[in-house]
Amino acid sequence: MLRAWCQSRGYNTRIAIFIDLARHSGRNRFVVWDFEREKPMLICPVSHGSGSERSHVRSAYARVSNKDGSHLSSIGRALIAERYEGRYGVAYRLDGLDESNSNLRSRCVVLHGWEHTTSFPIWPIPTVGSFGCPVLSKKMMQRVDEILKNEQSVVLDMFD
């Protein structure tokens, strides 16, 4: 379904990234999907926004918002935009493609790595929180970066 949606809009139809925010944050819920081989290229945990009241507190399940200052993750499809070197190393800006995540860029919600995020499932312990960004371990972010450097117009679909 996402592949057809991407094709109709001129986005990448070889790969996409899925994040299932309904899953416990200590479980694998970040998937780089290979549409051509019909199987995952990479699966790992990913952190989500912890909210402004409980900054970086470990919360197993995501609450969502598109509001600036909420420090929560947003659901919806996003275009993985330009790569840059930032405070946490390599990162990718995200442009929301749905009403539910239209403020991603203005909120500075980006895909990045962080040394305090795990590379492997730690359930029942949750991963650390973020200020709304999908955050991978440094090791997993390096692997995702190697994939994304060879692709254009990749869509990330975050859902709950």
N, CA, C and O atoms as a GROMACS GRO file, in nm:
protein
  640
    1MET      N    1   0.082  -0.119   0.000
    1MET     CA    2   0.000   0.000   0.000
    1MET      C    3   0.087   0.127   0.000
    1MET      O    4   0.062   0.220  -0.077
    2LEU      N    5   0.190   0.131   0.087
    2LEU     CA    6   0.277   0.248   0.088
    2LEU      C    7   0.355   0.258  -0.043
    2LEU      O    8   0.379   0.369  -0.092
    3ARG      N    9   0.395   0.147  -0.099
    3ARG     CA   10   0.471   0.150  -0.224
    3ARG      C   11   0.388   0.215  -0.335
    3ARG      O   12   0.440   0.297  -0.410
    4ALA      N   13   0.261   0.180  -0.346
    4ALA     CA   14   0.173   0.240  -0.447
    4ALA      C   15   0.156   0.389  -0.419
    4ALA      O   16   0.155   0.469  -0.513
    5TRP      N   17   0.142   0.426  -0.293
    5TRP     CA   18   0.128   0.567  -0.255
    5TRP      C   19   0.254   0.643  -0.296
    5TRP      O   20   0.245   0.752  -0.353
    6CYS      N   21   0.371   0.585  -0.268
    6CYS     CA   22   0.497   0.648  -0.307
    6CYS      C   23   0.509   0.662  -0.458
    6CYS      O   24   0.551   0.766  -0.509
    7GLN      N   25   0.472   0.557  -0.529
    7GLN     CA   26   0.481   0.559  -0.675
    7GLN      C   27   0.392   0.668  -0.733
    7GLN      O   28   0.433   0.738  -0.825
    8SER      N   29   0.272   0.684  -0.681
    8SER     CA   30   0.178   0.784  -0.733
    8SER      C   31   0.226   0.927  -0.708
    8SER      O   32   0.177   1.020  -0.771
    9ARG      N   33   0.320   0.945  -0.616
    9ARG     CA   34   0.370   1.078  -0.583
    9ARG      C   35   0.516   1.100  -0.622
    9ARG      O   36   0.573   1.206  -0.593
   10GLY      N   37   0.577   1.001  -0.686
   10GLY     CA   38   0.714   1.015  -0.732
   10GLY      C   39   0.821   0.994  -0.626
   10GLY      O   40   0.935   1.037  -0.643
   11TYR      N   41   0.786   0.928  -0.516
   11TYR     CA   42   0.883   0.897  -0.411
   11TYR      C   43   0.947   0.761  -0.436
   11TYR      O   44   0.905   0.688  -0.525
   12ASN      N   45   1.046   0.730  -0.359
   12ASN     CA   46   1.122   0.606  -0.372
   12ASN      C   47   1.029   0.485  -0.359
   12ASN      O   48   0.948   0.478  -0.267
   13THR      N   49   1.041   0.390  -0.451
   13THR     CA   50   0.961   0.267  -0.445
   13THR      C   51   1.049   0.143  -0.422
   13THR      O   52   1.001   0.030  -0.431
   14ARG      N   53   1.178   0.165  -0.394
   14ARG     CA   54   1.267   0.053  -0.363
   14ARG      C   55   1.269   0.024  -0.213
   14ARG      O   56   1.264  -0.091  -0.171
   15ILE      N   57   1.277   0.132  -0.132
   15ILE     CA   58   1.281   0.114   0.013
   15ILE      C   59   1.191   0.217   0.082
   15ILE      O   60   1.157   0.320   0.025
   16ALA      N   61   1.154   0.186   0.205
   16ALA     CA   62   1.084   0.280   0.293
   16ALA      C   63   1.122   0.244   0.436
   16ALA      O   64   1.173   0.136   0.463
   17ILE      N   65   1.096   0.335   0.526
   17ILE     CA   66   1.122   0.311   0.668
   17ILE      C   67   0.990   0.317   0.741
   17ILE      O   68   0.909   0.407   0.720
   18PHE      N   69   0.969   0.219   0.829
   18PHE     CA   70   0.848   0.211   0.911
   18PHE      C   71   0.887   0.217   1.058
   18PHE      O   72   0.986   0.156   1.100
   19ILE      N   73   0.809   0.291   1.136
   19ILE     CA   74   0.826   0.295   1.282
   19ILE      C   75   0.689   0.270   1.343
   19ILE      O   76   0.596   0.348   1.323
   20ASP      N   77   0.678   0.161   1.418
   20ASP     CA   78   0.552   0.123   1.482
   20ASP      C   79   0.553   0.171   1.627
   20ASP      O   80   0.605   0.103   1.716
   21LEU      N   81   0.495   0.288   1.650
   21LEU     CA   82   0.493   0.347   1.784
   21LEU      C   83   0.397   0.277   1.878
   21LEU      O   84   0.396   0.306   1.998
   22ALA      N   85   0.316   0.185   1.828
   22ALA     CA   86   0.228   0.107   1.915
   22ALA      C   87   0.306   0.000   1.991
   22ALA      O   88   0.258  -0.052   2.092
   23ARG      N   89   0.424  -0.032   1.943
   23ARG     CA   90   0.508  -0.133   2.009
   23ARG      C   91   0.587  -0.070   2.124
   23ARG      O   92   0.620   0.048   2.120
   24HIS      N   93   0.615  -0.148   2.224
   24HIS     CA   94   0.697  -0.108   2.338
   24HIS      C   95   0.832  -0.057   2.285
   24HIS      O   96   0.889  -0.117   2.194
   25SER      N   97   0.883   0.051   2.342
   25SER     CA   98   1.006   0.111   2.290
   25SER      C   99   1.130   0.022   2.311
   25SER      O  100   1.232   0.043   2.245
   26GLY      N  101   1.122  -0.074   2.400
   26GLY     CA  102   1.234  -0.165   2.421
   26GLY      C  103   1.236  -0.281   2.323
   26GLY      O  104   1.324  -0.367   2.330
   27ARG      N  105   1.140  -0.283   2.230
   27ARG     CA  106   1.133  -0.389   2.128
   27ARG      C  107   1.179  -0.332   1.993
   27ARG      O  108   1.188  -0.211   1.975
   28ASN      N  109   1.206  -0.422   1.899
   28ASN     CA  110   1.236  -0.378   1.762
   28ASN      C  111   1.110  -0.317   1.703
   28ASN      O  112   1.004  -0.381   1.703
   29ARG      N  113   1.119  -0.196   1.653
   29ARG     CA  114   1.002  -0.131   1.592
   29ARG      C  115   1.039  -0.034   1.480
   29ARG      O  116   0.953   0.035   1.426
   30PHE      N  117   1.166  -0.028   1.446
   30PHE     CA  118   1.218   0.051   1.334
   30PHE      C  119   1.257  -0.048   1.225
   30PHE      O  120   1.338  -0.137   1.249
   31VAL      N  121   1.200  -0.032   1.106
   31VAL     CA  122   1.226  -0.127   0.998
   31VAL      C  123   1.260  -0.052   0.870
   31VAL      O  124   1.184   0.034   0.825
   32VAL      N  125   1.374  -0.084   0.811
   32VAL     CA  126   1.405  -0.039   0.675
   32VAL      C  127   1.359  -0.153   0.587
   32VAL      O  128   1.413  -0.263   0.592
   33TRP      N  129   1.257  -0.125   0.504
   33TRP     CA  130   1.192  -0.228   0.424
   33TRP      C  131   1.238  -0.221   0.279
   33TRP      O  132   1.238  -0.115   0.217
   34ASP      N  133   1.276  -0.335   0.226
   34ASP     CA  134   1.315  -0.350   0.086
   34ASP      C  135   1.193  -0.400   0.010
   34ASP      O  136   1.155  -0.516   0.022
   35PHE      N  137   1.130  -0.312  -0.069
   35PHE     CA  138   1.010  -0.349  -0.144
   35PHE      C  139   1.040  -0.452  -0.252
   35PHE      O  140   0.957  -0.539  -0.279
   36GLU      N  141   1.156  -0.444  -0.314
   36GLU     CA  142   1.189  -0.535  -0.424
   36GLU      C  143   1.210  -0.678  -0.375
   36GLU      O  144   1.169  -0.773  -0.442
   37ARG      N  145   1.274  -0.694  -0.260
   37ARG     CA  146   1.297  -0.828  -0.205
   37ARG      C  147   1.185  -0.871  -0.110
   37ARG      O  148   1.180  -0.986  -0.066
   38GLU      N  149   1.098  -0.777  -0.078
   38GLU     CA  150   0.985  -0.800   0.013
   38GLU      C  151   1.031  -0.854   0.148
   38GLU      O  152   0.976  -0.951   0.201
   39LYS      N  153   1.135  -0.787   0.203
   39LYS     CA  154   1.184  -0.826   0.335
   39LYS      C  155   1.260  -0.708   0.397
   39LYS      O  156   1.302  -0.616   0.327
   40PRO      N  157   1.278  -0.713   0.528
   40PRO     CA  158   1.349  -0.604   0.595
   40PRO      C  159   1.499  -0.606   0.566
   40PRO      O  160   1.560  -0.712   0.555
   41MET      N  161   1.556  -0.487   0.554
   41MET     CA  162   1.701  -0.472   0.541
   41MET      C  163   1.764  -0.453   0.678
   41MET      O  164   1.880  -0.488   0.700
   42LEU      N  165   1.687  -0.396   0.770
   42LEU     CA  166   1.736  -0.367   0.904
   42LEU      C  167   1.617  -0.354   0.997
   42LEU      O  168   1.514  -0.297   0.960
   43ILE      N  169   1.630  -0.408   1.117
   43ILE     CA  170   1.526  -0.396   1.220
   43ILE      C  171   1.596  -0.366   1.352
   43ILE      O  172   1.695  -0.431   1.386
   44CYS      N  173   1.544  -0.268   1.427
   44CYS     CA  174   1.606  -0.233   1.555
   44CYS      C  175   1.511  -0.149   1.639
   44CYS      O  176   1.408  -0.103   1.590
   45PRO      N  177   1.545  -0.128   1.766
   45PRO     CA  178   1.466  -0.036   1.848
   45PRO      C  179   1.488   0.109   1.804
   45PRO      O  180   1.586   0.141   1.737
   46VAL      N  181   1.395   0.195   1.840
   46VAL     CA  182   1.406   0.338   1.813
   46VAL      C  183   1.337   0.413   1.927
   46VAL      O  184   1.231   0.373   1.975
   47SER      N  185   1.398   0.522   1.969
   47SER     CA  186   1.339   0.605   2.074
   47SER      C  187   1.231   0.695   2.015
   47SER      O  188   1.228   0.720   1.895
   48HIS      N  189   1.143   0.743   2.102
   48HIS     CA  190   1.037   0.836   2.061
   48HIS      C  191   1.036   0.955   2.156
   48HIS      O  192   1.106   0.956   2.258
   49GLY      N  193   0.955   1.055   2.122
   49GLY     CA  194   0.944   1.174   2.205
   49GLY      C  195   0.886   1.143   2.342
   49GLY      O  196   0.789   1.069   2.355
   50SER      N  197   0.948   1.201   2.444
   50SER     CA  198   0.907   1.172   2.581
   50SER      C  199   0.810   1.276   2.637
   50SER      O  200   0.752   1.254   2.743
   51GLY      N  201   0.790   1.386   2.568
   51GLY     CA  202   0.699   1.489   2.616
   51GLY      C  203   0.770   1.596   2.696
   51GLY      O  204   0.873   1.569   2.758
   52SER      N  205   0.717   1.716   2.695
   52SER     CA  206   0.783   1.829   2.759
   52SER      C  207   0.780   1.822   2.910
   52SER      O  208   0.870   1.875   2.976
   53GLU      N  209   0.679   1.757   2.968
   53GLU     CA  210   0.670   1.750   3.114
   53GLU      C  211   0.769   1.650   3.171
   53GLU      O  212   0.812   1.664   3.286
   54ARG      N  213   0.806   1.549   3.092
   54ARG     CA  214   0.889   1.440   3.143
   54ARG      C  215   1.010   1.421   3.054
   54ARG      O  216   1.039   1.310   3.010
   55SER      N  217   1.080   1.528   3.027
   55SER     CA  218   1.191   1.524   2.934
   55SER      C  219   1.289   1.410   2.963
   55SER      O  220   1.343   1.400   3.073
   56HIS      N  221   1.311   1.326   2.864
   56HIS     CA  222   1.404   1.214   2.865
   56HIS      C  223   1.369   1.106   2.968
   56HIS      O  224   1.451   1.018   2.995
   57VAL      N  225   1.249   1.112   3.026
   57VAL     CA  226   1.207   1.004   3.115
   57VAL      C  227   1.173   0.884   3.028
   57VAL      O  228   1.118   0.900   2.920
   58ARG      N  229   1.205   0.765   3.074
   58ARG     CA  230   1.178   0.645   2.997
   58ARG      C  231   1.029   0.615   2.997
   58ARG      O  232   0.971   0.585   3.101
   59SER      N  233   0.968   0.623   2.882
   59SER     CA  234   0.828   0.589   2.864
   59SER      C  235   0.820   0.480   2.757
   59SER      O  236   0.868   0.500   2.645
   60ALA      N  237   0.760   0.368   2.791
   60ALA     CA  238   0.759   0.254   2.701
   60ALA      C  239   0.674   0.275   2.577
   60ALA      O  240   0.706   0.224   2.470
   61TYR      N  241   0.565   0.350   2.591
   61TYR     CA  242   0.472   0.369   2.479
   61TYR      C  243   0.461   0.517   2.446
   61TYR      O  244   0.455   0.602   2.536
   62ALA      N  245   0.457   0.547   2.318
   62ALA     CA  246   0.458   0.685   2.271
   62ALA      C  247   0.321   0.751   2.281
   62ALA      O  248   0.218   0.690   2.253
   63ARG      N  249   0.322   0.874   2.322
   63ARG     CA  250   0.209   0.965   2.301
   63ARG      C  251   0.251   1.049   2.181
   63ARG      O  252   0.370   1.068   2.158
   64VAL      N  253   0.155   1.100   2.106
   64VAL     CA  254   0.190   1.172   1.983
   64VAL      C  255   0.128   1.311   1.980
   64VAL      O  256   0.024   1.337   2.040
   65SER      N  257   0.196   1.398   1.909
   65SER     CA  258   0.148   1.535   1.890
   65SER      C  259   0.223   1.597   1.773
   65SER      O  260   0.334   1.556   1.741
   66ASN      N  261   0.162   1.694   1.709
   66ASN     CA  262   0.225   1.772   1.603
   66ASN      C  263   0.255   1.913   1.652
   66ASN      O  264   0.298   1.999   1.575
   67LYS      N  265   0.231   1.937   1.780
   67LYS     CA  266   0.241   2.071   1.838
   67LYS      C  267   0.386   2.104   1.876
   67LYS      O  268   0.456   2.023   1.936
   68ASP      N  269   0.428   2.224   1.838
   68ASP     CA  270   0.561   2.272   1.874
   68ASP      C  271   0.573   2.280   2.026
   68ASP      O  272   0.481   2.326   2.094
   69GLY      N  273   0.684   2.234   2.079
   69GLY     CA  274   0.708   2.238   2.222
   69GLY      C  275   0.654   2.117   2.298
   69GLY      O  276   0.678   2.104   2.418
   70SER      N  277   0.582   2.029   2.230
   70SER     CA  278   0.526   1.911   2.297
   70SER      C  279   0.634   1.808   2.329
   70SER      O  280   0.619   1.730   2.424
   71HIS      N  281   0.741   1.806   2.252
   71HIS     CA  282   0.849   1.707   2.264
   71HIS      C  283   0.795   1.565   2.248
   71HIS      O  284   0.849   1.470   2.306
   72LEU      N  285   0.690   1.552   2.170
   72LEU     CA  286   0.632   1.421   2.140
   72LEU      C  287   0.656   1.388   1.993
   72LEU      O  288   0.673   1.479   1.911
   73SER      N  289   0.656   1.262   1.960
   73SER     CA  290   0.668   1.219   1.821
   73SER      C  291   0.537   1.243   1.748
   73SER      O  292   0.431   1.251   1.810
   74SER      N  293   0.544   1.253   1.617
   74SER     CA  294   0.426   1.273   1.534
   74SER      C  295   0.405   1.152   1.444
   74SER      O  296   0.502   1.097   1.391
   75ILE      N  297   0.282   1.110   1.426
   75ILE     CA  298   0.253   1.000   1.335
   75ILE      C  299   0.231   1.055   1.195
   75ILE      O  300   0.197   1.172   1.177
   76GLY      N  301   0.250   0.970   1.097
   76GLY     CA  302   0.228   1.007   0.958
   76GLY      C  303   0.350   0.978   0.871
   76GLY      O  304   0.454   0.933   0.919
   77ARG      N  305   0.332   1.006   0.743
   77ARG     CA  306   0.440   0.984   0.646
   77ARG      C  307   0.526   1.110   0.638
   77ARG      O  308   0.475   1.222   0.643
   78ALA      N  309   0.656   1.089   0.625
   78ALA     CA  310   0.750   1.201   0.614
   78ALA      C  311   0.853   1.168   0.506
   78ALA      O  312   0.890   1.053   0.488
   79LEU      N  313   0.897   1.270   0.437
   79LEU     CA  314   1.005   1.256   0.341
   79LEU      C  315   1.136   1.272   0.415
   79LEU      O  316   1.155   1.369   0.488
   80ILE      N  317   1.226   1.178   0.397
   80ILE     CA  318   1.359   1.190   0.456
   80ILE      C  319   1.436   1.285   0.365
   80ILE      O  320   1.467   1.253   0.251
   81ALA      N  321   1.466   1.401   0.419
   81ALA     CA  322   1.523   1.510   0.339
   81ALA      C  323   1.676   1.513   0.354
   81ALA      O  324   1.739   1.408   0.362
   82GLU      N  325   1.733   1.630   0.356
   82GLU     CA  326   1.878   1.643   0.349
   82GLU      C  327   1.952   1.585   0.469
   82GLU      O  328   1.906   1.590   0.583
   83ARG      N  329   2.068   1.531   0.438
   83ARG     CA  330   2.161   1.477   0.537
   83ARG      C  331   2.248   1.592   0.586
   83ARG      O  332   2.283   1.680   0.508
   84TYR      N  333   2.283   1.591   0.714
   84TYR     CA  334   2.372   1.693   0.768
   84TYR      C  335   2.445   1.638   0.890
   84TYR      O  336   2.406   1.535   0.945
   85GLU      N  337   2.548   1.706   0.932
   85GLU     CA  338   2.623   1.672   1.054
   85GLU      C  339   2.577   1.770   1.161
   85GLU      O  340   2.590   1.891   1.145
   86GLY      N  341   2.523   1.717   1.268
   86GLY     CA  342   2.472   1.801   1.376
   86GLY      C  343   2.529   1.762   1.510
   86GLY      O  344   2.631   1.693   1.520
   87ARG      N  345   2.463   1.807   1.613
   87ARG     CA  346   2.505   1.784   1.752
   87ARG      C  347   2.524   1.636   1.783
   87ARG      O  348   2.611   1.598   1.862
   88TYR      N  349   2.441   1.550   1.720
   88TYR     CA  350   2.447   1.407   1.747
   88TYR      C  351   2.513   1.329   1.634
   88TYR      O  352   2.498   1.207   1.626
   89GLY      N  353   2.584   1.397   1.548
   89GLY     CA  354   2.649   1.332   1.434
   89GLY      C  355   2.561   1.341   1.310
   89GLY      O  356   2.489   1.439   1.292
   90VAL      N  357   2.568   1.239   1.226
   90VAL     CA  358   2.488   1.238   1.103
   90VAL      C  359   2.340   1.237   1.138
   90VAL      O  360   2.295   1.163   1.226
   91ALA      N  361   2.265   1.319   1.068
   91ALA     CA  362   2.121   1.328   1.089
   91ALA      C  363   2.053   1.358   0.956
   91ALA      O  364   2.117   1.403   0.861
   92TYR      N  365   1.924   1.334   0.952
   92TYR     CA  366   1.844   1.362   0.833
   92TYR      C  367   1.722   1.444   0.874
   92TYR      O  368   1.649   1.407   0.965
   93ARG      N  369   1.702   1.555   0.805
   93ARG     CA  370   1.582   1.636   0.829
   93ARG      C  371   1.461   1.559   0.777
   93ARG      O  372   1.471   1.479   0.684
   94LEU      N  373   1.346   1.586   0.838
   94LEU     CA  374   1.221   1.520   0.800
   94LEU      C  375   1.118   1.625   0.761
   94LEU      O  376   1.098   1.723   0.833
   95ASP      N  377   1.052   1.604   0.649
   95ASP     CA  378   0.943   1.691   0.604
   95ASP      C  379   0.813   1.613   0.612
   95ASP      O  380   0.793   1.517   0.538
   96GLY      N  381   0.725   1.654   0.702
   96GLY     CA  382   0.596   1.588   0.718
   96GLY      C  383   0.512   1.597   0.592
   96GLY      O  384   0.504   1.703   0.529
   97LEU      N  385   0.451   1.487   0.554
   97LEU     CA  386   0.369   1.481   0.433
   97LEU      C  387   0.220   1.471   0.466
   97LEU      O  388   0.136   1.473   0.376
   98ASP      N  389   0.187   1.459   0.593
   98ASP     CA  390   0.048   1.446   0.637
   98ASP      C  391   0.015   1.559   0.735
   98ASP      O  392   0.105   1.620   0.792
   99GLU      N  393  -0.113   1.586   0.752
   99GLU     CA  394  -0.155   1.689   0.847
   99GLU      C  395  -0.108   1.657   0.988
   99GLU      O  396  -0.079   1.748   1.066
  100SER      N  397  -0.101   1.529   1.022
  100SER     CA  398  -0.062   1.486   1.156
  100SER      C  399   0.086   1.509   1.189
  100SER      O  400   0.126   1.498   1.305
  101ASN      N  401   0.168   1.540   1.086
  101ASN     CA  402   0.310   1.564   1.111
  101ASN      C  403   0.364   1.680   1.028
  101ASN      O  404   0.484   1.685   0.998
  102SER      N  405   0.279   1.771   0.991
  102SER     CA  406   0.315   1.883   0.904
  102SER      C  407   0.418   1.979   0.965
  102SER      O  408   0.478   2.059   0.894
  103ASN      N  409   0.438   1.972   1.095
  103ASN     CA  410   0.531   2.064   1.163
  103ASN      C  411   0.667   2.002   1.194
  103ASN      O  412   0.744   2.060   1.271
  104LEU      N  413   0.698   1.886   1.136
  104LEU     CA  414   0.825   1.820   1.170
  104LEU      C  415   0.945   1.911   1.149
  104LEU      O  416   1.029   1.923   1.238
  105ARG      N  417   0.954   1.975   1.034
  105ARG     CA  418   1.072   2.058   1.005
  105ARG      C  419   1.077   2.178   1.099
  105ARG      O  420   1.183   2.208   1.154
  106SER      N  421   0.966   2.246   1.117
  106SER     CA  422   0.968   2.365   1.204
  106SER      C  423   0.994   2.327   1.350
  106SER      O  424   1.044   2.409   1.427
  107ARG      N  425   0.960   2.205   1.389
  107ARG     CA  426   0.987   2.156   1.525
  107ARG      C  427   1.128   2.098   1.538
  107ARG      O  428   1.169   2.059   1.648
  108CYS      N  429   1.203   2.093   1.428
  108CYS     CA  430   1.339   2.037   1.425
  108CYS      C  431   1.340   1.889   1.465
  108CYS      O  432   1.432   1.843   1.532
  109VAL      N  433   1.237   1.816   1.425
  109VAL     CA  434   1.232   1.672   1.446
  109VAL      C  435   1.308   1.607   1.331
  109VAL      O  436   1.271   1.621   1.215
  110VAL      N  437   1.416   1.536   1.366
  110VAL     CA  438   1.505   1.476   1.267
  110VAL      C  439   1.534   1.332   1.304
  110VAL      O  440   1.514   1.291   1.419
  111LEU      N  441   1.580   1.255   1.209
  111LEU     CA  442   1.625   1.118   1.232
  111LEU      C  443   1.774   1.126   1.265
  111LEU      O  444   1.853   1.176   1.185
  112HIS      N  445   1.812   1.076   1.384
  112HIS     CA  446   1.953   1.082   1.422
  112HIS      C  447   1.989   0.969   1.516
  112HIS      O  448   1.901   0.897   1.565
  113GLY      N  449   2.117   0.954   1.541
  113GLY     CA  450   2.167   0.856   1.637
  113GLY      C  451   2.201   0.922   1.768
  113GLY      O  452   2.215   1.045   1.776
  114TRP      N  453   2.215   0.839   1.873
  114TRP     CA  454   2.252   0.890   2.005
  114TRP      C  455   2.315   0.777   2.082
  114TRP      O  456   2.270   0.663   2.075
  115GLU      N  457   2.418   0.808   2.155
  115GLU     CA  458   2.493   0.705   2.228
  115GLU      C  459   2.412   0.636   2.337
  115GLU      O  460   2.451   0.528   2.382
  116HIS      N  461   2.303   0.694   2.381
  116HIS     CA  462   2.223   0.636   2.490
  116HIS      C  463   2.106   0.551   2.440
  116HIS      O  464   2.028   0.500   2.521
  117THR      N  465   2.091   0.537   2.309
  117THR     CA  466   1.985   0.453   2.253
  117THR      C  467   2.045   0.316   2.222
  117THR      O  468   2.159   0.306   2.176
  118THR      N  469   1.970   0.213   2.246
  118THR     CA  470   2.018   0.076   2.231
  118THR      C  471   2.010   0.026   2.086
  118THR      O  472   1.925   0.070   2.009
  119SER      N  473   2.100  -0.066   2.052
  119SER     CA  474   2.100  -0.129   1.920
  119SER      C  475   2.018  -0.256   1.917
  119SER      O  476   1.986  -0.308   1.810
  120PHE      N  477   1.983  -0.307   2.033
  120PHE     CA  478   1.914  -0.435   2.042
  120PHE      C  479   1.797  -0.424   2.140
  120PHE      O  480   1.797  -0.336   2.226
  121PRO      N  481   1.697  -0.511   2.129
  121PRO     CA  482   1.581  -0.504   2.218
  121PRO      C  483   1.622  -0.520   2.365
  121PRO      O  484   1.707  -0.603   2.398
  122ILE      N  485   1.562  -0.441   2.452
  122ILE     CA  486   1.589  -0.446   2.596
  122ILE      C  487   1.460  -0.465   2.675
  122ILE      O  488   1.457  -0.445   2.796
  123TRP      N  489   1.351  -0.502   2.604
  123TRP     CA  490   1.222  -0.524   2.668
  123TRP      C  491   1.241  -0.612   2.790
  123TRP      O  492   1.314  -0.711   2.780
  124PRO      N  493   1.182  -0.585   2.903
  124PRO     CA  494   1.073  -0.490   2.929
  124PRO      C  495   1.118  -0.349   2.965
  124PRO      O  496   1.035  -0.265   3.001
  125ILE      N  497   1.248  -0.322   2.955
  125ILE     CA  498   1.297  -0.187   2.983
  125ILE      C  499   1.273  -0.100   2.859
  125ILE      O  500   1.302  -0.144   2.748
  126PRO      N  501   1.222   0.021   2.876
  126PRO     CA  502   1.205   0.110   2.761
  126PRO      C  503   1.334   0.178   2.721
  126PRO      O  504   1.427   0.188   2.802
  127THR      N  505   1.342   0.225   2.598
  127THR     CA  506   1.456   0.305   2.555
  127THR      C  507   1.445   0.444   2.617
  127THR      O  508   1.342   0.479   2.675
  128VAL      N  509   1.550   0.521   2.604
  128VAL     CA  510   1.547   0.660   2.651
  128VAL      C  511   1.453   0.740   2.563
  128VAL      O  512   1.424   0.701   2.450
  129GLY      N  513   1.405   0.851   2.613
  129GLY     CA  514   1.317   0.937   2.534
  129GLY      C  515   1.395   1.041   2.456
  129GLY      O  516   1.516   1.058   2.476
  130SER      N  517   1.325   1.109   2.369
  130SER     CA  518   1.384   1.218   2.291
  130SER      C  519   1.290   1.339   2.300
  130SER      O  520   1.190   1.335   2.372
  131PHE      N  521   1.322   1.442   2.227
  131PHE     CA  522   1.234   1.560   2.221
  131PHE      C  523   1.140   1.553   2.102
  131PHE      O  524   1.094   1.656   2.052
  132GLY      N  525   1.112   1.432   2.056
  132GLY     CA  526   1.020   1.412   1.944
  132GLY      C  527   1.084   1.341   1.827
  132GLY      O  528   1.014   1.293   1.738
  133CYS      N  529   1.216   1.334   1.826
  133CYS     CA  530   1.288   1.272   1.715
  133CYS      C  531   1.285   1.120   1.724
  133CYS      O  532   1.286   1.064   1.834
  134PRO      N  533   1.281   1.053   1.608
  134PRO     CA  534   1.311   0.910   1.608
  134PRO      C  535   1.463   0.896   1.622
  134PRO      O  536   1.538   0.945   1.537
  135VAL      N  537   1.507   0.830   1.730
  135VAL     CA  538   1.649   0.824   1.761
  135VAL      C  539   1.697   0.679   1.765
  135VAL      O  540   1.643   0.596   1.838
  136LEU      N  541   1.799   0.651   1.686
  136LEU     CA  542   1.860   0.518   1.678
  136LEU      C  543   1.990   0.518   1.757
  136LEU      O  544   2.042   0.624   1.794
  137SER      N  545   2.043   0.399   1.784
  137SER     CA  546   2.177   0.391   1.840
  137SER      C  547   2.275   0.445   1.736
  137SER      O  548   2.243   0.451   1.617
  138LYS      N  549   2.393   0.482   1.779
  138LYS     CA  550   2.496   0.530   1.685
  138LYS      C  551   2.527   0.422   1.580
  138LYS      O  552   2.542   0.453   1.462
  139LYS      N  553   2.536   0.296   1.624
  139LYS     CA  554   2.568   0.187   1.533
  139LYS      C  555   2.458   0.169   1.427
  139LYS      O  556   2.488   0.155   1.309
  140MET      N  557   2.332   0.170   1.470
  140MET     CA  558   2.222   0.153   1.374
  140MET      C  559   2.210   0.274   1.283
  140MET      O  560   2.176   0.260   1.165
  141MET      N  561   2.238   0.394   1.336
  141MET     CA  562   2.231   0.514   1.252
  141MET      C  563   2.337   0.507   1.144
  141MET      O  564   2.313   0.552   1.032
  142GLN      N  565   2.454   0.454   1.174
  142GLN     CA  566   2.557   0.437   1.071
  142GLN      C  567   2.508   0.345   0.960
  142GLN      O  568   2.531   0.371   0.842
  143ARG      N  569   2.442   0.237   0.998
  143ARG     CA  570   2.391   0.143   0.898
  143ARG      C  571   2.280   0.207   0.814
  143ARG      O  572   2.277   0.190   0.692
  144VAL      N  573   2.191   0.282   0.878
  144VAL     CA  574   2.084   0.351   0.805
  144VAL      C  575   2.143   0.456   0.712
  144VAL      O  576   2.098   0.472   0.599
  145ASP      N  577   2.244   0.528   0.759
  145ASP     CA  578   2.310   0.629   0.678
  145ASP      C  579   2.369   0.567   0.552
  145ASP      O  580   2.358   0.625   0.444
  146GLU      N  581   2.432   0.451   0.564
  146GLU     CA  582   2.490   0.384   0.447
  146GLU      C  583   2.381   0.350   0.344
  146GLU      O  584   2.404   0.358   0.224
  147ILE      N  585   2.264   0.314   0.393
  147ILE     CA  586   2.152   0.284   0.302
  147ILE      C  587   2.100   0.412   0.238
  147ILE      O  588   2.082   0.419   0.116
  148LEU      N  589   2.075   0.515   0.321
  148LEU     CA  590   2.014   0.638   0.271
  148LEU      C  591   2.104   0.717   0.178
  148LEU      O  592   2.054   0.789   0.091
  149LYS      N  593   2.235   0.706   0.193
  149LYS     CA  594   2.328   0.778   0.105
  149LYS      C  595   2.314   0.733  -0.040
  149LYS      O  596   2.349   0.807  -0.132
  150ASN      N  597   2.261   0.612  -0.060
  150ASN     CA  598   2.246   0.558  -0.196
  150ASN      C  599   2.103   0.568  -0.249
  150ASN      O  600   2.073   0.515  -0.355
  151GLU      N  601   2.016   0.636  -0.176
  151GLU     CA  602   1.875   0.645  -0.215
  151GLU      C  603   1.830   0.791  -0.215
  151GLU      O  604   1.895   0.876  -0.156
  152GLN      N  605   1.720   0.817  -0.283
  152GLN     CA  606   1.660   0.950  -0.284
  152GLN      C  607   1.512   0.938  -0.257
  152GLN      O  608   1.451   0.836  -0.287
  153SER      N  609   1.455   1.042  -0.202
  153SER     CA  610   1.310   1.054  -0.180
  153SER      C  611   1.250   0.935  -0.105
  153SER      O  612   1.146   0.882  -0.142
  154VAL      N  613   1.319   0.895   0.002
  154VAL     CA  614   1.272   0.783   0.086
  154VAL      C  615   1.166   0.834   0.183
  154VAL      O  616   1.181   0.940   0.243
  155VAL      N  617   1.060   0.757   0.197
  155VAL     CA  618   0.951   0.792   0.289
  155VAL      C  619   0.966   0.714   0.419
  155VAL      O  620   0.994   0.594   0.419
  156LEU      N  621   0.946   0.784   0.529
  156LEU     CA  622   0.941   0.724   0.662
  156LEU      C  623   0.796   0.730   0.706
  156LEU      O  624   0.736   0.837   0.705
  157ASP      N  625   0.739   0.617   0.745
  157ASP     CA  626   0.598   0.610   0.791
  157ASP      C  627   0.598   0.574   0.938
  157ASP      O  628   0.630   0.461   0.975
  158MET      N  629   0.560   0.670   1.021
  158MET     CA  630   0.550   0.648   1.165
  158MET      C  631   0.404   0.637   1.202
  158MET      O  632   0.325   0.727   1.172
  159PHE      N  633   0.367   0.527   1.266
  159PHE     CA  634   0.225   0.501   1.296
  159PHE      C  635   0.211   0.440   1.434
  159PHE      O  636   0.308   0.391   1.493
  160ASP      N  637   0.086   0.444   1.485
  160ASP     CA  638   0.060   0.380   1.616
  160ASP      C  639  -0.063   0.292   1.608
  160ASP      O  640  -0.101   0.230   1.707
   0.00000   0.00000   0.00000
